[in-house]
Structure formats: structure tokens, C-alpha cells
Amino acid sequence: MVYSQKDKVSLLGEIERALSDIVFGSVELYVSDRKVTQITVRNIRKTSMEVGQAEKKRVQNIQNITISSNSRIEALKSTKNVISPE
């Protein structure tokens, strides 16, 4: 397949837009029968937190939620006993 000059300019424009849209990532060109059939853009979001730190923070958040939930349950039980003792 031979690209016309117009097709070449159009394809290069699409590739240029794909490249300008990403900060971290990749642009993949898929070719079939010597023709570019797909342009895939993969964006990567960088984080400043290490994996171990992220896991510790997630576990701490879960523990805080559990403690908070347990405290509310105990508070509700206490309120129930004060309002209507058995």
C-alpha cells in the first residue's frame, strides 16, 4: 500500500497529537498489510509513594474505619441501654 502525500501528513498529525497528549507512557502503532491501522496511547500516572508505603497507608485506613465502626456500635449499645434498660 502506498500512502498519498495527504495520507502521510494526516497520519503524522495523528501520531504527533498522540505524542503531545502524554507525559509518561507510550504510543503504539499497529500495522497490517503495511498500513497503520491503529494508534494506541497508554498514559502512565506516576506516584511519589512507594508500594510499601501505599500498602501501610491502606491498612491504617482500614484499621481506622474498623475502630471507628466498633466505637459507634459500642456507643449505640450504650445509648440503647440508657434509653430502654432491659
C-alpha positions, 0 to 999 in steps of 0.5 A, a space after each residue: 500500500 502506498 500512502 498519498 502525500 495527504 495520507 502521510 501528513 494526516 497520519 503524522 498529525 495523528 501520531 504527533 497529537 498522540 505524542 503531545 497528549 502524554 507525559 509518561 507512557 507510550 504510543 503504539 502503532 499497529 500495522 497490517 498489510 503495511 498500513 497503520 491501522 491503529 494508534 494506541 496511547 497508554 498514559 502512565 500516572 506516576 506516584 511519589 509513594 512507594 508500594 510499601 508505603 501505599 500498602 501501610 497507608 491502606 491498612 491504617 485506613 482500614 484499621 481506622 474505619 474498623 475502630 471507628 465502626 466498633 466505637 459507634 456500635 459500642 456507643 449505640 449499645 450504650 445509648 440503647 441501654 440508657 434509653 430502654 434498660 432491659 
